Amino acid sequence: MRRDGADPELAARAARASQSHIGLARHLATDADAWDRRRRLLLAPVSLRSVGDAVLAAASLVDAAESEAKEATAERDAREKAELTRALGLESDGRSRRPCAPRSASSRRTRSAAPSAPAPTCWTGP
């Protein structure tokens, strides 16, 4: 509750609604649209009058689930990429924060010494 910045009353309501499932409770407490989606989901079965209604409701649920999953994945991917970039010591544009150290003359390879290119001494980004 404190970690996610949720109102204590809203957090208690979310915990009751989710039957103490911590992931669902956190989602309900932090996402304003989650309550509306949950209400529509719970009311859907009582509004079905035919097989066609059921098929349309199922298609709507699939579309909503796909949209929500794409949004959650995009947010998580962006956060993980930023963490990885920071852990590797790179700037947001992919360049190294610190310049590469020049290679000493003794560590340089000549063409006759090795047929392959020398390994880079530091990461410089793409």
Backbone as XML, in Angstrom:
<?xml version="1.0"?>
<chain id="A" units="angstrom">
  <residue number="1" name="MET">
    <atom name="N" x="0.829" y="-1.174" z="0.000"/>
    <atom name="CA" x="0.000" y="0.000" z="0.000"/>
    <atom name="C" x="0.880" y="1.246" z="0.000"/>
  </residue>
  <residue number="2" name="ARG">
    <atom name="N" x="1.786" y="1.342" z="0.953"/>
    <atom name="CA" x="2.670" y="2.516" z="1.001"/>
    <atom name="C" x="3.640" y="2.527" z="-0.162"/>
  </residue>
  <residue number="3" name="ARG">
    <atom name="N" x="4.153" y="1.357" z="-0.504"/>
    <atom name="CA" x="5.134" y="1.260" z="-1.581"/>
    <atom name="C" x="4.537" y="1.691" z="-2.917"/>
  </residue>
  <residue number="4" name="ASP">
    <atom name="N" x="3.286" y="1.331" z="-3.153"/>
    <atom name="CA" x="2.645" y="1.658" z="-4.421"/>
    <atom name="C" x="1.912" y="2.988" z="-4.389"/>
  </residue>
  <residue number="5" name="GLY">
    <atom name="N" x="1.851" y="3.635" z="-3.234"/>
    <atom name="CA" x="1.226" y="4.944" z="-3.128"/>
    <atom name="C" x="-0.292" y="4.915" z="-3.209"/>
  </residue>
  <residue number="6" name="ALA">
    <atom name="N" x="-0.904" y="3.806" z="-2.825"/>
    <atom name="CA" x="-2.363" y="3.695" z="-2.887"/>
    <atom name="C" x="-2.998" y="4.224" z="-1.608"/>
  </residue>
  <residue number="7" name="ASP">
    <atom name="N" x="-4.183" y="4.792" z="-1.762"/>
    <atom name="CA" x="-4.971" y="5.245" z="-0.632"/>
    <atom name="C" x="-5.321" y="4.036" z="0.237"/>
  </residue>
  <residue number="8" name="PRO">
    <atom name="N" x="-5.222" y="4.125" z="1.572"/>
    <atom name="CA" x="-5.508" y="2.967" z="2.435"/>
    <atom name="C" x="-6.926" y="2.409" z="2.259"/>
  </residue>
  <residue number="9" name="GLU">
    <atom name="N" x="-7.911" y="3.278" z="2.091"/>
    <atom name="CA" x="-9.281" y="2.787" z="1.890"/>
    <atom name="C" x="-9.403" y="2.048" z="0.555"/>
  </residue>
  <residue number="10" name="LEU">
    <atom name="N" x="-8.794" y="2.596" z="-0.481"/>
    <atom name="CA" x="-8.824" y="1.957" z="-1.788"/>
    <atom name="C" x="-8.079" y="0.623" z="-1.750"/>
  </residue>
  <residue number="11" name="ALA">
    <atom name="N" x="-6.968" y="0.577" z="-1.037"/>
    <atom name="CA" x="-6.198" y="-0.661" z="-0.920"/>
    <atom name="C" x="-7.009" y="-1.735" z="-0.196"/>
  </residue>
  <residue number="12" name="ALA">
    <atom name="N" x="-7.724" y="-1.352" z="0.862"/>
    <atom name="CA" x="-8.560" y="-2.315" z="1.592"/>
    <atom name="C" x="-9.701" y="-2.814" z="0.701"/>
  </residue>
  <residue number="13" name="ARG">
    <atom name="N" x="-10.313" y="-1.924" z="-0.044"/>
    <atom name="CA" x="-11.388" y="-2.306" z="-0.969"/>
    <atom name="C" x="-10.854" y="-3.252" z="-2.049"/>
  </residue>
  <residue number="14" name="ALA">
    <atom name="N" x="-9.679" y="-2.942" z="-2.577"/>
    <atom name="CA" x="-9.065" y="-3.784" z="-3.600"/>
    <atom name="C" x="-8.730" y="-5.167" z="-3.037"/>
  </residue>
  <residue number="15" name="ALA">
    <atom name="N" x="-8.259" y="-5.224" z="-1.801"/>
    <atom name="CA" x="-7.929" y="-6.511" z="-1.177"/>
    <atom name="C" x="-9.184" y="-7.357" z="-1.007"/>
  </residue>
  <residue number="16" name="ARG">
    <atom name="N" x="-10.293" y="-6.734" z="-0.606"/>
    <atom name="CA" x="-11.545" y="-7.479" z="-0.474"/>
    <atom name="C" x="-12.045" y="-7.962" z="-1.828"/>
  </residue>
  <residue number="17" name="ALA">
    <atom name="N" x="-12.008" y="-7.083" z="-2.822"/>
    <atom name="CA" x="-12.510" y="-7.429" z="-4.150"/>
    <atom name="C" x="-11.676" y="-8.531" z="-4.796"/>
  </residue>
  <residue number="18" name="SER">
    <atom name="N" x="-10.391" y="-8.551" z="-4.509"/>
    <atom name="CA" x="-9.503" y="-9.547" z="-5.114"/>
    <atom name="C" x="-9.388" y="-10.813" z="-4.273"/>
  </residue>
  <residue number="19" name="GLN">
    <atom name="N" x="-10.130" y="-10.853" z="-3.156"/>
    <atom name="CA" x="-10.072" y="-11.980" z="-2.222"/>
    <atom name="C" x="-8.640" y="-12.222" z="-1.770"/>
  </residue>
  <residue number="20" name="SER">
    <atom name="N" x="-7.948" y="-11.122" z="-1.489"/>
    <atom name="CA" x="-6.576" y="-11.100" z="-0.963"/>
    <atom name="C" x="-5.528" y="-11.613" z="-1.943"/>
  </residue>
  <residue number="21" name="HIS">
    <atom name="N" x="-5.834" y="-11.658" z="-3.230"/>
    <atom name="CA" x="-4.820" y="-11.989" z="-4.242"/>
    <atom name="C" x="-3.969" y="-10.737" z="-4.426"/>
  </residue>
  <residue number="22" name="ILE">
    <atom name="N" x="-2.720" y="-10.785" z="-4.020"/>
    <atom name="CA" x="-1.880" y="-9.591" z="-3.941"/>
    <atom name="C" x="-1.673" y="-8.925" z="-5.300"/>
  </residue>
  <residue number="23" name="GLY">
    <atom name="N" x="-1.474" y="-9.698" z="-6.348"/>
    <atom name="CA" x="-1.254" y="-9.109" z="-7.670"/>
    <atom name="C" x="-2.486" y="-8.382" z="-8.175"/>
  </residue>
  <residue number="24" name="LEU">
    <atom name="N" x="-3.649" y="-9.008" z="-8.041"/>
    <atom name="CA" x="-4.894" y="-8.375" z="-8.475"/>
    <atom name="C" x="-5.213" y="-7.171" z="-7.599"/>
  </residue>
  <residue number="25" name="ALA">
    <atom name="N" x="-4.991" y="-7.289" z="-6.300"/>
    <atom name="CA" x="-5.246" y="-6.163" z="-5.395"/>
    <atom name="C" x="-4.374" y="-4.962" z="-5.759"/>
  </residue>
  <residue number="26" name="ARG">
    <atom name="N" x="-3.100" y="-5.201" z="-6.042"/>
    <atom name="CA" x="-2.198" y="-4.119" z="-6.433"/>
    <atom name="C" x="-2.669" y="-3.480" z="-7.739"/>
  </residue>
  <residue number="27" name="HIS">
    <atom name="N" x="-3.087" y="-4.307" z="-8.676"/>
    <atom name="CA" x="-3.576" y="-3.811" z="-9.965"/>
    <atom name="C" x="-4.826" y="-2.941" z="-9.765"/>
  </residue>
  <residue number="28" name="LEU">
    <atom name="N" x="-5.768" y="-3.414" z="-8.962"/>
    <atom name="CA" x="-6.989" y="-2.642" z="-8.715"/>
    <atom name="C" x="-6.696" y="-1.339" z="-7.965"/>
  </residue>
  <residue number="29" name="ALA">
    <atom name="N" x="-5.731" y="-1.381" z="-7.060"/>
    <atom name="CA" x="-5.420" y="-0.201" z="-6.254"/>
    <atom name="C" x="-4.638" y="0.853" z="-7.025"/>
  </residue>
  <residue number="30" name="THR">
    <atom name="N" x="-3.927" y="0.450" z="-8.064"/>
    <atom name="CA" x="-3.061" y="1.407" z="-8.775"/>
    <atom name="C" x="-3.554" y="1.786" z="-10.160"/>
  </residue>
  <residue number="31" name="ASP">
    <atom name="N" x="-4.518" y="1.058" z="-10.706"/>
    <atom name="CA" x="-5.029" y="1.334" z="-12.055"/>
    <atom name="C" x="-6.481" y="1.781" z="-11.961"/>
  </residue>
  <residue number="32" name="ALA">
    <atom name="N" x="-6.739" y="3.022" z="-12.295"/>
    <atom name="CA" x="-8.089" y="3.582" z="-12.173"/>
    <atom name="C" x="-9.077" y="2.888" z="-13.104"/>
  </residue>
  <residue number="33" name="ASP">
    <atom name="N" x="-8.641" y="2.467" z="-14.269"/>
    <atom name="CA" x="-9.542" y="1.815" z="-15.223"/>
    <atom name="C" x="-9.821" y="0.356" z="-14.872"/>
  </residue>
  <residue number="34" name="ALA">
    <atom name="N" x="-9.041" y="-0.223" z="-13.986"/>
    <atom name="CA" x="-9.204" y="-1.641" z="-13.651"/>
    <atom name="C" x="-10.571" y="-1.910" z="-13.015"/>
  </residue>
  <residue number="35" name="TRP">
    <atom name="N" x="-11.046" y="-0.989" z="-12.189"/>
    <atom name="CA" x="-12.358" y="-1.183" z="-11.557"/>
    <atom name="C" x="-13.456" y="-1.249" z="-12.604"/>
  </residue>
  <residue number="36" name="ASP">
    <atom name="N" x="-13.408" y="-0.396" z="-13.607"/>
    <atom name="CA" x="-14.428" y="-0.387" z="-14.649"/>
    <atom name="C" x="-14.367" y="-1.669" z="-15.477"/>
  </residue>
  <residue number="37" name="ARG">
    <atom name="N" x="-13.156" y="-2.096" z="-15.823"/>
    <atom name="CA" x="-13.020" y="-3.338" z="-16.582"/>
    <atom name="C" x="-13.532" y="-4.526" z="-15.780"/>
  </residue>
  <residue number="38" name="ARG">
    <atom name="N" x="-13.246" y="-4.539" z="-14.499"/>
    <atom name="CA" x="-13.714" y="-5.627" z="-13.626"/>
    <atom name="C" x="-15.236" y="-5.624" z="-13.539"/>
  </residue>
  <residue number="39" name="ARG">
    <atom name="N" x="-15.835" y="-4.459" z="-13.399"/>
    <atom name="CA" x="-17.294" y="-4.361" z="-13.318"/>
    <atom name="C" x="-17.934" y="-4.886" z="-14.595"/>
  </residue>
  <residue number="40" name="ARG">
    <atom name="N" x="-17.395" y="-4.472" z="-15.748"/>
    <atom name="CA" x="-17.939" y="-4.939" z="-17.024"/>
    <atom name="C" x="-17.798" y="-6.455" z="-17.160"/>
  </residue>
  <residue number="41" name="LEU">
    <atom name="N" x="-16.662" y="-6.989" z="-16.716"/>
    <atom name="CA" x="-16.426" y="-8.421" z="-16.787"/>
    <atom name="C" x="-17.429" y="-9.190" z="-15.930"/>
  </residue>
  <residue number="42" name="LEU">
    <atom name="N" x="-17.672" y="-8.712" z="-14.732"/>
    <atom name="CA" x="-18.584" y="-9.408" z="-13.830"/>
    <atom name="C" x="-20.041" y="-9.285" z="-14.263"/>
  </residue>
  <residue number="43" name="LEU">
    <atom name="N" x="-20.394" y="-8.199" z="-14.941"/>
    <atom name="CA" x="-21.769" y="-8.012" z="-15.400"/>
    <atom name="C" x="-22.043" y="-8.660" z="-16.758"/>
  </residue>
  <residue number="44" name="ALA">
    <atom name="N" x="-21.015" y="-9.036" z="-17.481"/>
    <atom name="CA" x="-21.187" y="-9.595" z="-18.827"/>
    <atom name="C" x="-22.085" y="-10.824" z="-18.858"/>
  </residue>
  <residue number="45" name="PRO">
    <atom name="N" x="-21.935" y="-11.804" z="-17.980"/>
    <atom name="CA" x="-22.781" y="-13.002" z="-18.076"/>
    <atom name="C" x="-24.282" y="-12.730" z="-17.915"/>
  </residue>
  <residue number="46" name="VAL">
    <atom name="N" x="-24.657" y="-11.770" z="-17.095"/>
    <atom name="CA" x="-26.091" y="-11.509" z="-16.891"/>
    <atom name="C" x="-26.703" y="-10.743" z="-18.060"/>
  </residue>
  <residue number="47" name="SER">
    <atom name="N" x="-25.875" y="-10.167" z="-18.907"/>
    <atom name="CA" x="-26.411" y="-9.417" z="-20.045"/>
    <atom name="C" x="-26.501" y="-10.251" z="-21.320"/>
  </residue>
  <residue number="48" name="LEU">
    <atom name="N" x="-26.019" y="-11.471" z="-21.280"/>
    <atom name="CA" x="-26.040" y="-12.337" z="-22.468"/>
    <atom name="C" x="-27.438" y="-12.920" z="-22.671"/>
  </residue>
  <residue number="49" name="ARG">
    <atom name="N" x="-27.943" y="-12.798" z="-23.901"/>
    <atom name="CA" x="-29.275" y="-13.310" z="-24.225"/>
    <atom name="C" x="-29.238" y="-14.374" z="-25.326"/>
  </residue>
  <residue number="50" name="SER">
    <atom name="N" x="-28.110" y="-14.461" z="-26.037"/>
    <atom name="CA" x="-28.022" y="-15.421" z="-27.129"/>
    <atom name="C" x="-26.577" y="-15.855" z="-27.311"/>
  </residue>
  <residue number="51" name="VAL">
    <atom name="N" x="-26.410" y="-16.838" z="-28.175"/>
    <atom name="CA" x="-25.066" y="-17.301" z="-28.497"/>
    <atom name="C" x="-24.271" y="-16.185" z="-29.163"/>
  </residue>
  <residue number="52" name="GLY">
    <atom name="N" x="-24.937" y="-15.409" z="-30.000"/>
    <atom name="CA" x="-24.271" y="-14.284" z="-30.655"/>
    <atom name="C" x="-23.752" y="-13.270" z="-29.656"/>
  </residue>
  <residue number="53" name="ASP">
    <atom name="N" x="-24.573" y="-12.988" z="-28.610"/>
    <atom name="CA" x="-24.123" y="-12.075" z="-27.551"/>
    <atom name="C" x="-22.885" y="-12.628" z="-26.854"/>
  </residue>
  <residue number="54" name="ALA">
    <atom name="N" x="-22.872" y="-13.942" z="-26.625"/>
    <atom name="CA" x="-21.735" y="-14.575" z="-25.954"/>
    <atom name="C" x="-20.474" y="-14.468" z="-26.807"/>
  </residue>
  <residue number="55" name="VAL">
    <atom name="N" x="-20.622" y="-14.682" z="-28.112"/>
    <atom name="CA" x="-19.469" y="-14.592" z="-29.010"/>
    <atom name="C" x="-18.934" y="-13.163" z="-29.052"/>
  </residue>
  <residue number="56" name="LEU">
    <atom name="N" x="-19.824" y="-12.193" z="-29.147"/>
    <atom name="CA" x="-19.393" y="-10.790" z="-29.160"/>
    <atom name="C" x="-18.730" y="-10.393" z="-27.841"/>
  </residue>
  <residue number="57" name="ALA">
    <atom name="N" x="-19.293" y="-10.874" z="-26.728"/>
    <atom name="CA" x="-18.694" y="-10.573" z="-25.420"/>
    <atom name="C" x="-17.308" y="-11.207" z="-25.303"/>
  </residue>
  <residue number="58" name="ALA">
    <atom name="N" x="-17.175" y="-12.439" z="-25.800"/>
    <atom name="CA" x="-15.872" y="-13.112" z="-25.756"/>
    <atom name="C" x="-14.851" y="-12.370" z="-26.605"/>
  </residue>
  <residue number="59" name="ALA">
    <atom name="N" x="-15.261" y="-11.910" z="-27.784"/>
    <atom name="CA" x="-14.344" y="-11.153" z="-28.647"/>
    <atom name="C" x="-13.919" y="-9.855" z="-27.973"/>
  </residue>
  <residue number="60" name="SER">
    <atom name="N" x="-14.854" y="-9.213" z="-27.308"/>
    <atom name="CA" x="-14.540" y="-7.976" z="-26.592"/>
    <atom name="C" x="-13.547" y="-8.236" z="-25.471"/>
  </residue>
  <residue number="61" name="LEU">
    <atom name="N" x="-13.738" y="-9.331" z="-24.747"/>
    <atom name="CA" x="-12.807" y="-9.683" z="-23.662"/>
    <atom name="C" x="-11.411" y="-9.983" z="-24.197"/>
  </residue>
  <residue number="62" name="VAL">
    <atom name="N" x="-11.339" y="-10.687" z="-25.305"/>
    <atom name="CA" x="-10.031" y="-11.010" z="-25.908"/>
    <atom name="C" x="-9.329" y="-9.730" z="-26.344"/>
  </residue>
  <residue number="63" name="ASP">
    <atom name="N" x="-10.063" y="-8.834" z="-26.990"/>
    <atom name="CA" x="-9.463" y="-7.563" z="-27.427"/>
    <atom name="C" x="-8.957" y="-6.759" z="-26.237"/>
  </residue>
  <residue number="64" name="ALA">
    <atom name="N" x="-9.764" y="-6.696" z="-25.171"/>
    <atom name="CA" x="-9.352" y="-5.945" z="-23.983"/>
    <atom name="C" x="-8.124" y="-6.573" z="-23.337"/>
  </residue>
  <residue number="65" name="ALA">
    <atom name="N" x="-8.083" y="-7.909" z="-23.269"/>
    <atom name="CA" x="-6.941" y="-8.598" z="-22.664"/>
    <atom name="C" x="-5.671" y="-8.375" z="-23.485"/>
  </residue>
  <residue number="66" name="GLU">
    <atom name="N" x="-5.789" y="-8.440" z="-24.804"/>
    <atom name="CA" x="-4.623" y="-8.208" z="-25.659"/>
    <atom name="C" x="-4.112" y="-6.786" z="-25.512"/>
  </residue>
  <residue number="67" name="SER">
    <atom name="N" x="-5.006" y="-5.826" z="-25.483"/>
    <atom name="CA" x="-4.617" y="-4.424" z="-25.331"/>
    <atom name="C" x="-3.913" y="-4.192" z="-23.999"/>
  </residue>
  <residue number="68" name="GLU">
    <atom name="N" x="-4.489" y="-4.742" z="-22.935"/>
    <atom name="CA" x="-3.897" y="-4.571" z="-21.608"/>
    <atom name="C" x="-2.535" y="-5.261" z="-21.528"/>
  </residue>
  <residue number="69" name="ALA">
    <atom name="N" x="-2.404" y="-6.436" z="-22.141"/>
    <atom name="CA" x="-1.130" y="-7.152" z="-22.123"/>
    <atom name="C" x="-0.061" y="-6.386" z="-22.894"/>
  </residue>
  <residue number="70" name="LYS">
    <atom name="N" x="-0.415" y="-5.821" z="-24.045"/>
    <atom name="CA" x="0.547" y="-5.036" z="-24.821"/>
    <atom name="C" x="1.018" y="-3.826" z="-24.026"/>
  </residue>
  <residue number="71" name="GLU">
    <atom name="N" x="0.089" y="-3.163" z="-23.359"/>
    <atom name="CA" x="0.442" y="-1.985" z="-22.564"/>
    <atom name="C" x="1.372" y="-2.361" z="-21.416"/>
  </residue>
  <residue number="72" name="ALA">
    <atom name="N" x="1.032" y="-3.430" z="-20.703"/>
    <atom name="CA" x="1.860" y="-3.867" z="-19.574"/>
    <atom name="C" x="3.239" y="-4.305" z="-20.053"/>
  </residue>
  <residue number="73" name="THR">
    <atom name="N" x="3.297" y="-4.996" z="-21.176"/>
    <atom name="CA" x="4.574" y="-5.460" z="-21.714"/>
    <atom name="C" x="5.442" y="-4.289" z="-22.159"/>
  </residue>
  <residue number="74" name="ALA">
    <atom name="N" x="4.831" y="-3.309" z="-22.808"/>
    <atom name="CA" x="5.593" y="-2.141" z="-23.263"/>
    <atom name="C" x="6.188" y="-1.384" z="-22.074"/>
  </residue>
  <residue number="75" name="GLU">
    <atom name="N" x="5.402" y="-1.216" z="-21.027"/>
    <atom name="CA" x="5.905" y="-0.524" z="-19.835"/>
    <atom name="C" x="7.047" y="-1.311" z="-19.195"/>
  </residue>
  <residue number="76" name="ARG">
    <atom name="N" x="6.856" y="-2.629" z="-19.056"/>
    <atom name="CA" x="7.884" y="-3.463" z="-18.432"/>
    <atom name="C" x="9.152" y="-3.490" z="-19.290"/>
  </residue>
  <residue number="77" name="ASP">
    <atom name="N" x="9.001" y="-3.598" z="-20.610"/>
    <atom name="CA" x="10.162" y="-3.603" z="-21.500"/>
    <atom name="C" x="10.953" y="-2.306" z="-21.395"/>
  </residue>
  <residue number="78" name="ALA">
    <atom name="N" x="10.249" y="-1.181" z="-21.363"/>
    <atom name="CA" x="10.926" y="0.114" z="-21.256"/>
    <atom name="C" x="11.685" y="0.219" z="-19.937"/>
  </residue>
  <residue number="79" name="ARG">
    <atom name="N" x="11.056" y="-0.230" z="-18.858"/>
    <atom name="CA" x="11.698" y="-0.173" z="-17.547"/>
    <atom name="C" x="12.927" y="-1.081" z="-17.506"/>
  </residue>
  <residue number="80" name="GLU">
    <atom name="N" x="12.805" y="-2.314" z="-18.033"/>
    <atom name="CA" x="13.926" y="-3.239" z="-18.025"/>
    <atom name="C" x="15.067" y="-2.753" z="-18.919"/>
  </residue>
  <residue number="81" name="LYS">
    <atom name="N" x="14.733" y="-2.154" z="-20.056"/>
    <atom name="CA" x="15.765" y="-1.627" z="-20.945"/>
    <atom name="C" x="16.521" y="-0.490" z="-20.273"/>
  </residue>
  <residue number="82" name="ALA">
    <atom name="N" x="15.803" y="0.387" z="-19.578"/>
    <atom name="CA" x="16.458" y="1.488" z="-18.870"/>
    <atom name="C" x="17.374" y="0.957" z="-17.772"/>
  </residue>
  <residue number="83" name="GLU">
    <atom name="N" x="16.911" y="-0.069" z="-17.043"/>
    <atom name="CA" x="17.744" y="-0.661" z="-15.993"/>
    <atom name="C" x="18.999" y="-1.310" z="-16.584"/>
  </residue>
  <residue number="84" name="LEU">
    <atom name="N" x="18.828" y="-2.017" z="-17.694"/>
    <atom name="CA" x="19.972" y="-2.656" z="-18.338"/>
    <atom name="C" x="20.961" y="-1.623" z="-18.862"/>
  </residue>
  <residue number="85" name="THR">
    <atom name="N" x="20.451" y="-0.584" z="-19.491"/>
    <atom name="CA" x="21.309" y="0.484" z="-20.012"/>
    <atom name="C" x="22.110" y="1.110" z="-18.881"/>
  </residue>
  <residue number="86" name="ARG">
    <atom name="N" x="21.437" y="1.366" z="-17.769"/>
    <atom name="CA" x="22.113" y="1.957" z="-16.610"/>
    <atom name="C" x="23.151" y="0.992" z="-16.043"/>
  </residue>
  <residue number="87" name="ALA">
    <atom name="N" x="22.812" y="-0.310" z="-15.965"/>
    <atom name="CA" x="23.740" y="-1.306" z="-15.419"/>
    <atom name="C" x="24.977" y="-1.468" z="-16.304"/>
  </residue>
  <residue number="88" name="LEU">
    <atom name="N" x="24.809" y="-1.310" z="-17.620"/>
    <atom name="CA" x="25.942" y="-1.433" z="-18.540"/>
    <atom name="C" x="26.768" y="-0.151" z="-18.628"/>
  </residue>
  <residue number="89" name="GLY">
    <atom name="N" x="26.288" y="0.891" z="-17.991"/>
    <atom name="CA" x="27.029" y="2.154" z="-18.018"/>
    <atom name="C" x="26.865" y="2.908" z="-19.312"/>
  </residue>
  <residue number="90" name="LEU">
    <atom name="N" x="25.738" y="2.746" z="-19.961"/>
    <atom name="CA" x="25.498" y="3.415" z="-21.232"/>
    <atom name="C" x="24.536" y="4.572" z="-21.061"/>
  </residue>
  <residue number="91" name="GLU">
    <atom name="N" x="24.663" y="5.528" z="-21.935"/>
    <atom name="CA" x="23.707" y="6.626" z="-21.978"/>
    <atom name="C" x="22.475" y="6.149" z="-22.732"/>
  </residue>
  <residue number="92" name="SER">
    <atom name="N" x="21.422" y="6.935" z="-22.747"/>
    <atom name="CA" x="20.187" y="6.533" z="-23.405"/>
    <atom name="C" x="20.344" y="6.384" z="-24.914"/>
  </residue>
  <residue number="93" name="ASP">
    <atom name="N" x="21.356" y="7.032" z="-25.497"/>
    <atom name="CA" x="21.565" y="6.911" z="-26.944"/>
    <atom name="C" x="22.455" y="5.716" z="-27.301"/>
  </residue>
  <residue number="94" name="GLY">
    <atom name="N" x="22.846" y="4.897" z="-26.304"/>
    <atom name="CA" x="23.630" y="3.706" z="-26.561"/>
    <atom name="C" x="25.132" y="3.910" z="-26.505"/>
  </residue>
  <residue number="95" name="ARG">
    <atom name="N" x="25.585" y="5.105" z="-26.229"/>
    <atom name="CA" x="27.028" y="5.367" z="-26.158"/>
    <atom name="C" x="27.530" y="5.174" z="-24.742"/>
  </residue>
  <residue number="96" name="SER">
    <atom name="N" x="28.789" y="4.843" z="-24.640"/>
    <atom name="CA" x="29.416" y="4.633" z="-23.349"/>
    <atom name="C" x="29.560" y="5.950" z="-22.615"/>
  </residue>
  <residue number="97" name="ARG">
    <atom name="N" x="29.389" y="5.908" z="-21.303"/>
    <atom name="CA" x="29.561" y="7.115" z="-20.494"/>
    <atom name="C" x="31.030" y="7.508" z="-20.383"/>
  </residue>
  <residue number="98" name="ARG">
    <atom name="N" x="31.880" y="6.525" z="-20.429"/>
    <atom name="CA" x="33.305" y="6.813" z="-20.316"/>
    <atom name="C" x="33.989" y="6.398" z="-21.613"/>
  </residue>
  <residue number="99" name="PRO">
    <atom name="N" x="34.953" y="7.151" z="-22.044"/>
    <atom name="CA" x="35.625" y="6.797" z="-23.301"/>
    <atom name="C" x="36.465" y="5.542" z="-23.116"/>
  </residue>
  <residue number="100" name="CYS">
    <atom name="N" x="36.708" y="4.867" z="-24.205"/>
    <atom name="CA" x="37.562" y="3.677" z="-24.171"/>
    <atom name="C" x="38.999" y="4.095" z="-23.923"/>
  </residue>
  <residue number="101" name="ALA">
    <atom name="N" x="39.682" y="3.267" z="-23.186"/>
    <atom name="CA" x="41.101" y="3.521" z="-22.966"/>
    <atom name="C" x="41.867" y="3.154" z="-24.229"/>
  </residue>
  <residue number="102" name="PRO">
    <atom name="N" x="42.785" y="3.986" z="-24.654"/>
    <atom name="CA" x="43.551" y="3.645" z="-25.858"/>
    <atom name="C" x="44.378" y="2.400" z="-25.600"/>
  </residue>
  <residue number="103" name="ARG">
    <atom name="N" x="44.536" y="1.594" z="-26.604"/>
    <atom name="CA" x="45.330" y="0.379" z="-26.474"/>
    <atom name="C" x="46.809" y="0.744" z="-26.533"/>
  </residue>
  <residue number="104" name="SER">
    <atom name="N" x="47.571" y="0.070" z="-25.740"/>
    <atom name="CA" x="49.014" y="0.339" z="-25.738"/>
    <atom name="C" x="49.644" y="-0.258" z="-26.995"/>
  </residue>
  <residue number="105" name="ALA">
    <atom name="N" x="50.793" y="0.223" z="-27.333"/>
    <atom name="CA" x="51.486" y="-0.258" z="-28.526"/>
    <atom name="C" x="51.814" y="-1.738" z="-28.412"/>
  </residue>
  <residue number="106" name="SER">
    <atom name="N" x="52.111" y="-2.205" z="-27.214"/>
    <atom name="CA" x="52.479" y="-3.613" z="-27.054"/>
    <atom name="C" x="51.271" y="-4.535" z="-27.197"/>
  </residue>
  <residue number="107" name="SER">
    <atom name="N" x="50.073" y="-4.017" z="-26.982"/>
    <atom name="CA" x="48.899" y="-4.880" z="-27.081"/>
    <atom name="C" x="48.275" y="-4.867" z="-28.467"/>
  </residue>
  <residue number="108" name="ARG">
    <atom name="N" x="48.759" y="-3.993" z="-29.348"/>
    <atom name="CA" x="48.228" y="-3.944" z="-30.707"/>
    <atom name="C" x="48.706" y="-5.145" z="-31.493"/>
  </residue>
  <residue number="109" name="ARG">
    <atom name="N" x="47.828" y="-5.629" z="-32.330"/>
    <atom name="CA" x="48.193" y="-6.779" z="-33.162"/>
    <atom name="C" x="48.531" y="-6.291" z="-34.561"/>
  </residue>
  <residue number="110" name="THR">
    <atom name="N" x="49.426" y="-6.990" z="-35.170"/>
    <atom name="CA" x="49.745" y="-6.686" z="-36.567"/>
    <atom name="C" x="48.979" y="-7.645" z="-37.450"/>
  </residue>
  <residue number="111" name="ARG">
    <atom name="N" x="48.948" y="-7.368" z="-38.741"/>
    <atom name="CA" x="48.223" y="-8.237" z="-39.665"/>
    <atom name="C" x="48.780" y="-9.650" z="-39.647"/>
  </residue>
  <residue number="112" name="SER">
    <atom name="N" x="50.066" y="-9.790" z="-39.512"/>
    <atom name="CA" x="50.659" y="-11.118" z="-39.549"/>
    <atom name="C" x="50.431" y="-11.881" z="-38.247"/>
  </residue>
  <residue number="113" name="ALA">
    <atom name="N" x="50.166" y="-11.189" z="-37.159"/>
    <atom name="CA" x="50.009" y="-11.854" z="-35.868"/>
    <atom name="C" x="48.686" y="-12.598" z="-35.754"/>
  </residue>
  <residue number="114" name="ALA">
    <atom name="N" x="47.624" y="-12.054" z="-36.299"/>
    <atom name="CA" x="46.328" y="-12.713" z="-36.178"/>
    <atom name="C" x="45.468" y="-12.373" z="-37.379"/>
  </residue>
  <residue number="115" name="PRO">
    <atom name="N" x="44.851" y="-13.364" z="-37.991"/>
    <atom name="CA" x="44.030" y="-13.097" z="-39.165"/>
    <atom name="C" x="42.705" y="-12.409" z="-38.822"/>
  </residue>
  <residue number="116" name="SER">
    <atom name="N" x="42.227" y="-12.549" z="-37.614"/>
    <atom name="CA" x="40.952" y="-11.932" z="-37.249"/>
    <atom name="C" x="41.177" y="-10.550" z="-36.626"/>
  </residue>
  <residue number="117" name="ALA">
    <atom name="N" x="40.108" y="-9.793" z="-36.591"/>
    <atom name="CA" x="40.189" y="-8.444" z="-36.013"/>
    <atom name="C" x="40.400" y="-8.545" z="-34.509"/>
  </residue>
  <residue number="118" name="PRO">
    <atom name="N" x="41.113" y="-7.590" z="-33.925"/>
    <atom name="CA" x="41.327" y="-7.623" z="-32.482"/>
    <atom name="C" x="40.023" y="-7.375" z="-31.733"/>
  </residue>
  <residue number="119" name="ALA">
    <atom name="N" x="39.914" y="-7.932" z="-30.550"/>
    <atom name="CA" x="38.720" y="-7.743" z="-29.718"/>
    <atom name="C" x="38.701" y="-6.310" z="-29.201"/>
  </residue>
  <residue number="120" name="PRO">
    <atom name="N" x="37.547" y="-5.705" z="-29.128"/>
    <atom name="CA" x="37.464" y="-4.338" z="-28.596"/>
    <atom name="C" x="37.842" y="-4.308" z="-27.126"/>
  </residue>
  <residue number="121" name="THR">
    <atom name="N" x="38.383" y="-3.198" z="-26.680"/>
    <atom name="CA" x="38.795" y="-3.089" z="-25.289"/>
    <atom name="C" x="37.682" y="-2.584" z="-24.383"/>
  </residue>
  <residue number="122" name="CYS">
    <atom name="N" x="36.613" y="-2.067" z="-24.962"/>
    <atom name="CA" x="35.484" y="-1.620" z="-24.158"/>
    <atom name="C" x="34.224" y="-1.596" z="-25.013"/>
  </residue>
  <residue number="123" name="TRP">
    <atom name="N" x="33.098" y="-1.489" z="-24.383"/>
    <atom name="CA" x="31.815" y="-1.417" z="-25.073"/>
    <atom name="C" x="31.546" y="0.014" z="-25.476"/>
  </residue>
  <residue number="124" name="THR">
    <atom name="N" x="31.283" y="0.209" z="-26.745"/>
    <atom name="CA" x="31.011" y="1.578" z="-27.219"/>
    <atom name="C" x="29.603" y="1.745" z="-27.720"/>
  </residue>
  <residue number="125" name="GLY">
    <atom name="N" x="28.796" y="0.708" z="-27.609"/>
    <atom name="CA" x="27.408" y="0.808" z="-28.037"/>
    <atom name="C" x="27.253" y="0.443" z="-29.497"/>
  </residue>
  <residue number="126" name="PRO">
    <atom name="N" x="26.021" y="0.468" z="-29.969"/>
    <atom name="CA" x="25.763" y="0.051" z="-31.346"/>
    <atom name="C" x="26.310" y="1.034" z="-32.367"/>
  </residue>
</chain>
